[in-house]
């Protein structure tokens, strides 16, 4: 399947239908194509007919942002999303690693002189020139995850990976049509966002975005009510924020309530199900390296309690182009029901990290018998006799905050930079609202926590800013010579949860 030609055909077939609702304004597919064409004309003026280049996009909540993404793809280039509110130092690191020489920005919120690439302003730029769909290029996009070295780590996803995801997802949801209305709740620097706009645009459906600057959670409720949304994808954290208002909510039009990015609590989603009586509940799983979502569990709420372990809903079965192994520490496959590391193979798995030619923490291994290549997720799981997968936590200290993968080492590296090299440790915890948050302990720290947070905001994305900063005299050490997390959480429980 030529993915871009399929999108082009969808845009033409649904020309008069609504493609987007952004800030309360509707844009038809025909208008969207004109915006794409305008951005494509601008891009070609800058790069000529060259394909395979990497081009950044400052991801604002505008039609021009989505147009720039497709203009890049249709021109045979690779898309790198950049967050408009992330520190300049973070965006410049991504620009340098990816080799992007040009950046689309419809709002020009970040000074062009601050970012190390040439800006292309495509605000209100439209054209009636026909779109040019070039030959398929190898790389579709590069996302950046939190890195253990203190720098973001590039994850390049090829067109074959993205095509396998799209085909796998659409095969699982044959009932989705051009009549559906999708709510896009993720920012566009997250791969989870692709479910919210790639899938509906493929179908000729309508994408509704959350206006920037609004109170996100109340806006979600308003759009669900007013626009009769039929498909949502949330992190469980969003439900935690909405939970106090569940009794006053009812969304009869919602057909699919999809979750991902964090472990999904059965108790939480069982309460939510009363608000969406006609919706199927689904729980997806997929590291960035395996392209958006690679396993999924789908069920009506009355069936869901049959697929729960330790209060967490199953992550289901793999997509059609995905292969799963669960292995022990020696890469031997464990029997059904036994826990091990979840490893992922198949067409959705990336080829390797950006600019990493050797890594002592090699995330891949090759099976002895079949010589197939698998990605080590670092997640613990088991498979039951029916083939359903159950998430059991992490092998390491990596955190999941609002759907973002967070390496504690990256936070600790930044803390060392702004706190005169003081030793720190970052951990995840669930706050009073039930949302996963970050606490940082710092030895002999005598500064105001809020001042430290302000300094960290110049170095880290917002998802990595700790909710709690606690000064301690000295880190407790366990028998293995490691910082004893249990002692810290017991001794400072009042400050953590208070």
C-alpha positions, 0 to 999 in steps of 0.5 A: 500500500502506498500510504500517501497516495491512499491519503490523497485519494481519501482527501479527494473522495471526501473533498466537501466533508469536514476534515478538522474542527480547530478552535471551533472552526471547521475546515473541509478536506478541500480547504485542507488540501489547499493548505497542504499545497501552499506548504508544499510550494513553500517547502519546494522553494527552500529545498527544491525537488530534493527528497529524503530531507528532515524537516521540523514542524513547530506543532501549534494547534493550527490547520497549517501545522497539519498541512505542513506535516502532510506537505513534508510527507507528500514531498518525500521528506521526514517530519520531526515534531517540535513542541512550541512550549519546550525550552529552546535548548531541547528543541535545538538538541532535536534539530541538531540530532535529526539534521533538520535545516528547515522548520515550519512554524505557523505562529512564530512563537519561538524566535527564529534566531533562537532555533538552529534551522531556517524558519518557514512561516506557512500561516494562512498560506494556501494554493490551488496547485495540485499536490505532488506525491513523490515516490515513497521515502524510507523514513516517515518521522523522528520522535524523541524519547527521554534518554538515560544520558541526559539528552533526548533519544531519537526514534526514527520510524520508517514508512513500512512501520507506519503503514503496518500500524495503519493497516493493523489498526484499521483491520481491527476497527472495520466499523469506523467510517467517514461519518466518525468524529475523532477527538485528538487529545495528545500534543503532536510531539507524542506518537499517540497523536497519530491515532487521533489524526492519521486514522480519521484522515485516512477514513475521511472522518473529522478530527476535533482538536483541543484548543491551546490555552484552554483548560484541557479537561473541561474542554474535553467534556464540552467537545464530547457533549456538543460535537457527539464525538464517536472515538476518543483516545485518552491516557488514564490520567485524563480520566483521573482529572475527570473522575470527580465529575463522572456522575454528571457526565453521559456521552451516548454518541461515543462508540469507542473509548480507547486508552494508552500510554499508562497502565489502565486501572479497572476500577477507574475505567469501570466508573467511566463506563457508566458515562459512555454506555454505548462505547466499547472499551479498549486498552492499547500498548506500544513503546515509541520504538514499535510505532504508536500501538502494537497490542490492544485489548477490546471489550464491553465493560461487562467483559472487561473484569475477566481480563484484569491482573492486579487491578490493571486491564489487559493490554490484549493481543498483538496487531497482525504485523506484530510478534510477541515473545516473553523471555527470561534474563537469558532470552529464553521463552517463558511458559504461559502464565510466567512473567518475563520481559515483553519483547516485540518483533515484526514490521512495526519495530524501528530499525534502530535509534538515531545516530546510535551505532553502538550501545552497550544497552542494546535494545534488540536481540535475534532469536536462535531458531528463526533469526527474527529480530525483537525489541526489548521493551523493558516491560514485564508481562505474562501471557495467559492461555488465551494469548492475552498479555498482562502488563506487570511493571518495569524491569528498570526505573523508567517512568510513564508520566501522562503517556510520556516515557521518562528516564529518571537519569535525564531529570537527575542530569538536569537537576545536577546542572542547576543545583551545583552538581548536588546528588539527586534521585527521581522517582514516580508516585501517585498523587492524591488525584491518582495521577502518576507524578515525579518526586525528586530527592536532593542531598543537602539542598537549601533552595526553594523548590519552586525556584529549582522548578523554574530553572528546570523549565529552561532545560526540560519539557513540562512532562519532566518537571517534578511535582515534589522536590525534597531535600534530604541529609543523605541517601539511604543505601540498601544491601545491594549498594543502591539508593533505598527507595522504600526507606525514602518513601517511608521517611518522607511520606508526609512530604510526598503525599501531603 
